[in-house]
């Protein structure tokens, strides 16, 4: 899978979870001590997260890193 599409699949899964928690980008940014612009860039694939940042992101939306990985795999398989 093309790397940009893979990143999009991961963030589609994380955005879905954030929406289920009724989190806006501003609220998520507050939880991460980041800016709304940072969240937006990550969600659009303009900014990639390292593994530590990804774990923090998952914790902020109430999702384990393992669960995100499972959702990521599912999303990648659906797009293939």
Secondary structure as GFF3:
##gff-version 3
##sequence-region A 1 80
A	DSSP	alpha_helix	3	20	.	.	.	ID=ss1
A	DSSP	alpha_helix	25	32	.	.	.	ID=ss2
A	DSSP	alpha_helix	36	44	.	.	.	ID=ss3
A	DSSP	alpha_helix	51	60	.	.	.	ID=ss4
A	DSSP	alpha_helix	65	79	.	.	.	ID=ss5
###
